[in-house]
Amino acid sequence: MNMNIREILPFLIPLAIAQFALLGYALWHILTHKSYKRGNRMTWIVIVIVGMQFIGPVLYFVLGKEE
């Protein structure tokens, strides 16, 4: 069960790219829209940045994004 970093790197790179793309899109959406289902702009910025590991952006799109 001794994994080398080179063995898991092909899985980590796309995951990291998806994570930062989702983070970037969530921040862009928060900064360009004025209304949210719950909370305000500053609250969602903090949640998205602190919960950067997919959780923050996903929470925003599920709970905060106004349709």
N, C-alpha and C positions, 0 to 999 in steps of 0.2 A: 504494500500500500504506500510505498515511497514514490510520490509523484514529483517529477521534475517540472520546473516552471515552463520549459519549452513544450512539454506535453499538453499543458492546459492553456497556453497562450492563444492558440487559435480559437478557443471558446471565450476567452476574456476580452479580446480586442473588439469583437462585434457587440458584446454586452456593454462594454464601456462606451462605445460609440452610440448605442441606443440610449444609454442612460443620459449622456450629455445632450443628445438631440432632444430627448423628452424634457430635460431640465430647461434647455434653451427655449423650446417652444412654449412651455408653461410660463416662463418669465416674460417672454414676448407678449403672450396673450394677456397676462395680468397687467402689464404696463400699457397696453393699447386699448383696454376696455375699462369702462367706468362703473359697470354694475356687476354684482356678484350675487349668487343665491344666498350665501351665508358669509358673514365677515366683511372685511374691507380690504383694500389693496395691500396695506402694510402687513396685515395678518397673513395674507396668502403668500406674500413674498417671503416672510419668515418661515412659514410652514414648508414652502417649496425648497428653500435653501437648506434648512435644518434637516428635512427629510429627503435629502438629495438622492438617496439610494432607491429610486423609483417610487417610494412611498409618498413623498411630498407632492410630486407632480401628478401622480395618479389620484391622490386625495383631492387635489384642486379640480381636476377634470370631472371627477365624480360628484363632489360636494359643492364646489364653488363656482364653476363656470356657468354663467347665465346662458341659456339656450338662445 
